[in-house]
């Protein structure tokens, strides 16, 4: 039993280390953090786009819950703005808004997807 647990833990640790090394190498080669941009966004399947937005929403919800527990009135945060912008929207609505952001002008394809979210979801709600 303990041996199986150790083997599983070791395999997970090796996998995690390999993934970290791979991502560090990719980041080092480009010289900057790799962000999902409009060119890549357009090539994603609808399910992958939805998964990205779902992950983004999870991070925002996690941050919102954490802020409620450890509220610092002096802290500056993007979370309240995202929460306000996302209120009443489905994940599919956000995907469509991102798609439209890149559809309107091809010169935006190099913009990160998070910039598209800010321009289409956050700023209109302010």
C-alpha positions as CSV (number, residue, x, y, z in Angstrom):
1,X,0.0,0.0,0.0
2,X,2.7,2.5,1.0
3,X,4.8,1.4,-1.9
4,X,2.0,2.2,-4.4
5,X,1.5,5.6,-2.8
6,X,5.2,6.3,-3.0
7,X,5.3,5.2,-6.7
8,X,2.3,7.3,-7.5
9,X,3.7,10.3,-5.7
10,X,7.1,9.9,-7.4
11,X,5.5,9.6,-10.8
12,X,3.4,12.8,-10.2
13,X,6.5,14.7,-9.0
14,X,8.5,13.6,-12.1
15,X,5.7,14.6,-14.4
16,X,5.3,18.0,-12.6
17,X,9.0,18.7,-12.8
18,X,9.1,17.8,-16.5
19,X,6.1,20.1,-17.2
20,X,7.8,22.9,-15.3
21,X,11.0,22.5,-17.1
22,X,9.2,22.4,-20.5
23,X,7.2,25.6,-19.7
24,X,10.3,27.4,-18.3
25,X,12.2,26.5,-21.5
26,X,9.4,27.8,-23.7
27,X,9.2,31.0,-21.7
28,X,12.9,31.4,-21.8
29,X,13.1,30.9,-25.5
30,X,10.6,33.7,-26.2
31,X,12.0,35.9,-23.5
32,X,8.6,36.6,-22.0
33,X,5.6,34.9,-20.5
34,X,3.5,33.1,-23.1
35,X,0.0,34.5,-23.4
36,X,-2.9,33.2,-25.5
37,X,-3.4,35.7,-28.3
38,X,-6.0,36.2,-31.0
39,X,-4.1,34.2,-33.6
40,X,-4.1,31.2,-31.4
41,X,-7.6,31.9,-30.1
42,X,-9.0,31.7,-33.7
43,X,-7.5,28.2,-34.1
44,X,-9.0,26.8,-30.9
45,X,-12.1,24.6,-31.0
46,X,-15.3,25.9,-29.4
47,X,-14.8,23.6,-26.5
48,X,-11.2,24.8,-25.9
49,X,-12.4,28.5,-26.0
50,X,-15.1,27.6,-23.5
51,X,-12.5,25.8,-21.3
52,X,-10.2,28.9,-21.3
53,X,-13.1,31.2,-20.3
54,X,-14.2,28.7,-17.6
55,X,-10.7,28.6,-16.2
56,X,-10.5,32.4,-16.2
57,X,-13.8,32.6,-14.4
58,X,-12.6,30.1,-11.8
59,X,-9.5,32.2,-11.1
60,X,-11.7,35.3,-10.7
61,X,-14.1,33.5,-8.4
62,X,-11.3,32.1,-6.3
63,X,-9.8,35.6,-6.0
64,X,-13.2,37.1,-5.1
65,X,-13.7,34.5,-2.3
66,X,-10.2,35.0,-1.0
67,X,-10.7,38.8,-1.0
68,X,-13.8,38.4,1.1
69,X,-11.8,36.4,3.7
70,X,-8.8,38.7,3.8
71,X,-10.2,42.0,2.8
72,X,-7.7,44.8,2.6
73,X,-9.4,48.1,1.7
74,X,-6.1,49.6,0.5
75,X,-5.5,46.7,-2.0
76,X,-6.0,47.4,-5.6
77,X,-7.6,44.5,-7.5
78,X,-9.0,43.8,-10.9
79,X,-11.4,41.3,-9.5
80,X,-14.3,43.6,-8.6
81,X,-14.2,45.0,-12.2
82,X,-14.2,41.5,-13.7
83,X,-17.1,40.4,-11.4
84,X,-19.1,43.4,-12.4
85,X,-18.4,42.9,-16.1
86,X,-19.2,39.1,-16.0
87,X,-22.4,39.6,-14.1
88,X,-25.3,38.2,-16.1
89,X,-23.2,36.7,-18.9
90,X,-22.8,33.1,-19.7
91,X,-19.4,31.6,-20.5
92,X,-20.6,31.3,-24.1
93,X,-21.5,35.0,-24.1
94,X,-17.9,35.8,-23.2
95,X,-16.5,33.5,-25.9
96,X,-18.7,35.2,-28.5
97,X,-17.5,38.7,-27.3
98,X,-13.9,37.6,-27.6
99,X,-14.6,36.2,-31.1
100,X,-16.2,39.5,-32.1
101,X,-13.2,41.5,-30.7
102,X,-10.9,39.7,-33.1
103,X,-13.4,39.6,-35.9
104,X,-13.8,43.4,-35.9
105,X,-10.2,44.1,-36.8
106,X,-7.4,41.8,-37.8
107,X,-4.8,44.2,-36.4
108,X,-5.9,43.0,-32.9
109,X,-4.9,39.3,-33.5
110,X,-1.6,39.9,-31.7
111,X,-3.4,41.2,-28.6
112,X,-3.7,38.8,-25.6
113,X,-7.1,37.2,-25.1
114,X,-7.2,38.8,-21.6
115,X,-6.9,42.2,-23.2
116,X,-9.9,41.3,-25.4
117,X,-11.8,40.3,-22.2
118,X,-10.9,43.6,-20.6
119,X,-12.1,45.6,-23.6
120,X,-15.3,43.6,-24.2
121,X,-16.4,42.6,-20.7
122,X,-14.8,44.8,-18.1
123,X,-14.6,48.3,-19.6
124,X,-18.2,48.4,-20.9
125,X,-19.4,47.6,-17.3
126,X,-17.5,50.5,-15.7
